[in-house]
Amino acid sequence: MPTTPLPAAIRKRTDIFAKNVKHRGNVKKSLDPKKQQSIEAERLRKKGLGSGLPSLSSGSRKIILIFLALTVGSVLYQICLPFIGGRSSNNGASPREAKQSSSALTREQQARAAEAVLQELNKKATEKYFSMAKNYKPPVQPMVDQDNADVDDFVDFEEAARKYVLDNHGSEDDMPFDAANDAQGPVDMAHLESMRYRKQPGTTAIYEDATVISGMSPGSGGTTPVTGDSGDPYDAREPMSESSGAGYNYEKKDLDYIHPSSSHAAESMPGQYSSSERFTRLRISKSQWMMLGLIVLVAAYVRLWRLSNPANVVFDEVHFGKFAGKYLNGTYFFDVHPPLAKMMFAAAGKLAGYDGKFDFKSIGLDYVAAGVPYVGMRMLPAMMGLAMVPITYVTLAALGHASDSCAVGALLVAFENALLTQSRLILLDSALVFFTGVTVMFWALFFTEARQPFGRRWWAYLLLTGINMGNALSCKWVGLFLIATIGVWTVRDLWDKLGDQSISAGQYTRHFVARAFALIAVPVIVYLFWFQVHFSVLHKSGDGNAFMSPEFQNTLDGVNLGHTPRDIYYGSRLRIRHDATNAGYLHSHLSNYETGSKQQQVTLYGFRDDNNFWVITRTEAAEAKYQNSTEAGKLQPVRHGDIVRLMHWKTFRRLHSHDERPPVTTNDYQNEVTGYGWEGFKGDSNDHWRVQIMEGDASVPGSRDQLMAIYSKFRLVHVGRRCALFSNRRKLPKWAHEQVEVTCMQSAKVPKTLWRIESNIHADIPAGAPLAEYRRPGLVAKVLEATAVMWRVNNGLTKSHPYESRPHTWPWLRRGMAFWGSDNRSIYLLGTAPVWWLSLVSVVLFVVLQVVLFLRSCRGFNDRLMGARERYADSVGFLVVGWVLHWVPFFLMGRQLFLHHYLPALWLAILAFSATLDLLTRRMRRRVRHITMGILLLVVIRTYFQYSHLAYGTPWTRQGCRRSKLLGSWDYDCNRYIDIEAAPTILKAPVPTETSHIDPPAAQNFDPLEHENKLNEPAPRIDHDKLNSDADKAHEAMVKAATTAAKENGAHAAAVSAAPAGPNAQNHHEDEEPVIGDDAHHEFLTQKPVSSLF
């Protein structure tokens, strides 16, 4: 029997059954005796059986230890070799290695000595295992078609091989890790697929262990087996030189296909698998479904526990709860986010019995007192947050990872405090994260069907990916980052297919069109659909009208802009609207500026009233000329280029501008606009404005040359200052009623200087004059307008906020944000720190590894990362790309940003960490691997319990709160919690005298069930909230009185402490009433912490 080389004996990855390979319709089986021999030797050596290691002499042990140290050193040397001038696998020795030849010989001699010792020790064990493996006869597999065979054709062979392994080993503990792990769960399809190949002309088909199938050297033309320098066929894994024939390199590790050498690297190989084809159809066993069910039950308890707490409006529930009520009332409103998530909250409220009357006006309002079914509304985001747990599991499984790592990922999501906190409230991010997770899950499942393109499952997963991309985008515009993530991977996949010569041009076109339809057209259709539902429900006029154009408002019930005479004549009374901002009408009133000229204010006002009317007149010179002409008394239209004056209809002040700075916008190029003059005043040259018609309606002839209501968009340019009437939505101070500022801007851009006339009144206009009216826009036009307004307002959210944060602080959880606070309770958004930090480490590790592998590949190395390089790049690479695209774009935003904007990226990073953990521990023994994962979960769960008070809003202690601050930047308020180290102070009541007849205060009675209805849950054993609230209020008074009481009553306290204990012995006199709050304080201290309730 041939001896076993040392590298095979200590090889970590082992596989004891044959791999099925399709080759031109034939099913081939291969059993490698040498690998089986090394497997058994390794197994027995780890169990301490048959190896004889305990009885080795000290000298032999030293030799083995020296060899192991040299092996580790050589691995480190190989990693650093490209950076210190070493040689690649295809080149000769470098000068550095030539200088070290003598030391290399010494190491080689030591290695051979250690190898000889191990060969003798393992001989008997390997003989036994070899005979067992040789007797195995796998079932004959029917012939299958090379091009149309399904992955299922190989499953029976794999299952038979596993059964054989289990029967002969007797228990899974004796099996190598890979075999045992595969036998207990779904088929390791990724490993099976790594064996599939298509043989190239003139080449030799190679199994994973580099056994030569045909027994022929490529291009040799003879029958000489391919061997290495030692004559052993196993050494064929070494690279062959190009001069030997075809010039192909064969590798030992997980071949996806036969790799061409450097001279053929640019050639496309028919049948080569793209990155998408490395994923195979997902199969989850019954035991794994049961495990997932248990995880979901645990997550349900974590996510739904005390969902009714607090019974007050929290954070942005102020907005989204109010919007849900407007949906139920059908009243139009405006929000900076798309409508889907808000409509979902409205539907949940409707089902729960919410009537839409509660206005969610401010944080802290009591839900119970108003009869709001808030628990039912909060149940929706809670269930979406709960669904993220199985979504995480299925996504990782679809990406090809082991069931234990999938379970770890699901549990990390279940016990992540930031995701937990966000999903318990009526907030949009829970819906966004949910649809992000569903999209990524279906995208991963779509790649599992890559071998069966255009099948039912293939189409279903692809379309569901597109639909949920549209849903995510319809919740928040962060969904655009999800579209970018899927788009990048789609381009990569199509690029791989473009180089696949087995895919015809027609098939490639079908792939391209299918993805374009499902991933571009379908999300757009979904986005439009939800906006159509949004507009259909909100059909009544509301407070959101002011943000929209008159055309849009004209589609709402209750808005009747009606008809107005089309042609504008001198003497007409006009209502003029600012077109660019839709902020309102040109307006004036009897109030003066408190700065500048202190003349009458001219503003924009968003509502219709009589102060919006202006009369258009000629200049004084033009009026005299008109009166002396034959046209006197006739209607004269206003045309492009005319110089006009505008007089306020109510106050008789004319629209005026001069060299004064406005009250808010004080730039030199901005001039103040005022109302100047009085009734009968002829005015001056600063009242002159030139009409410049910039746009007209193409369907209305003459609207570009003659001023017309609605159809003409025009500028008013001051003749003297050469500035244009301008507004940019800046609000004036309170003394100007916080209306929008109007200025005259020099060199102003056109859009914000455009105006339109909405109403036109003239006594002399004939009855049959043409009328103008606003057209009703279609769905696409309304969606585009709403999207444009959302974009503008979103970018305008630049004011500072106490809890805003910048993107560079998110990944390491530098700071959280406060949601709500009350006596002894608060809700503070803070993640589970180990999860955040480890997920960041996994992302950084991936980037570093990719850089190192790239540099090493440039030097000719072909590192395999324990045979998982392709899988690592595909699964973790996809998740890291998604993380980057969900995080980096926030650096470009100048608006307010908060920690919750990082949650979609966080979920992707958690998946990346779980996948990395799976790949890094795949060579460990199952028991060691599971212990490692268990320790990680214990740390995470412990952290979850420690910070659960901030997520659930439950009582805490000041000491526990302060101990929990791992970072000084975590700024949740610990002073609101009870200080258990400060002993309750007994306040001495005044002793009644003959002149004092004041009765002592009566103790307050607490009803233990008082808060039951507020919490909407079973009555607790004692009312924590009420008691802790009173204790917290009384605590400060007790501390302040402590010093005084000690000084004044020192002698009395000493006497009391020295008095013998008796039936009436107390901490206060019999005639004293107990201090209010002492019992409550004691009750709180005797309660169990929140973590003990789980």
Secondary structure as UniProt FT lines:
FT   HELIX           6..9
FT   STRAND          21..23
FT   TURN            24..25
FT   STRAND          26..28
FT   HELIX           33..47
FT   HELIX           53..55
FT   HELIX           58..80
FT   HELIX           81..83
FT   TURN            84..85
FT   TURN            89..90
FT   HELIX           95..99
FT   HELIX           101..134
FT   TURN            146..148
FT   HELIX           151..154
FT   HELIX           155..169
FT   HELIX           172..174
FT   HELIX           177..184
FT   HELIX           189..193
FT   TURN            194..195
FT   TURN            201..202
FT   TURN            208..209
FT   TURN            218..220
FT   TURN            229..230
FT   HELIX           233..237
FT   HELIX           242..244
FT   HELIX           262..264
FT   TURN            265..266
FT   TURN            270..271
FT   HELIX           275..278
FT   HELIX           286..304
FT   TURN            305..308
FT   TURN            315..316
FT   HELIX           317..329
FT   HELIX           340..352
FT   TURN            363..364
FT   HELIX           367..370
FT   HELIX           374..398
FT   TURN            399..400
FT   HELIX           403..414
FT   HELIX           417..423
FT   HELIX           429..448
FT   TURN            449..451
FT   TURN            453..454
FT   HELIX           456..475
FT   TURN            477..478
FT   HELIX           479..498
FT   TURN            501..502
FT   HELIX           505..516
FT   HELIX           517..521
FT   HELIX           522..537
FT   TURN            543..544
FT   HELIX           545..547
FT   HELIX           550..553
FT   TURN            554..555
FT   STRAND          564..565
FT   TURN            570..571
FT   STRAND          573..578
FT   TURN            579..581
FT   STRAND          585..592
FT   TURN            596..597
FT   STRAND          600..605
FT   HELIX           610..612
FT   STRAND          613..618
FT   HELIX           620..627
FT   TURN            630..633
FT   TURN            640..641
FT   STRAND          643..648
FT   TURN            649..651
FT   STRAND          654..658
FT   TURN            668..669
FT   STRAND          670..676
FT   TURN            679..680
FT   HELIX           685..687
FT   STRAND          689..695
FT   TURN            698..699
FT   TURN            701..705
FT   TURN            709..711
FT   STRAND          713..718
FT   TURN            719..721
FT   STRAND          723..726
FT   HELIX           734..736
FT   TURN            737..738
FT   STRAND          740..741
FT   STRAND          743..746
FT   HELIX           751..753
FT   STRAND          755..761
FT   TURN            763..764
FT   TURN            767..768
FT   STRAND          771..772
FT   HELIX           779..795
FT   TURN            802..803
FT   HELIX           807..809
FT   TURN            810..813
FT   STRAND          817..822
FT   TURN            823..824
FT   STRAND          825..829
FT   HELIX           833..858
FT   TURN            859..860
FT   TURN            865..868
FT   HELIX           869..871
FT   HELIX           872..876
FT   HELIX           877..887
FT   HELIX           888..892
FT   HELIX           899..902
FT   HELIX           903..920
FT   TURN            921..923
FT   HELIX           926..946
FT   HELIX           948..952
FT   HELIX           958..963
FT   TURN            968..969
FT   TURN            975..976
FT   TURN            980..981
FT   TURN            994..995
FT   TURN            1008..1011
FT   HELIX           1012..1015
FT   HELIX           1024..1048
FT   HELIX           1050..1058
FT   TURN            1063..1064
FT   TURN            1070..1071
FT   TURN            1076..1077
FT   HELIX           1078..1086
FT   HELIX           1090..1093
//
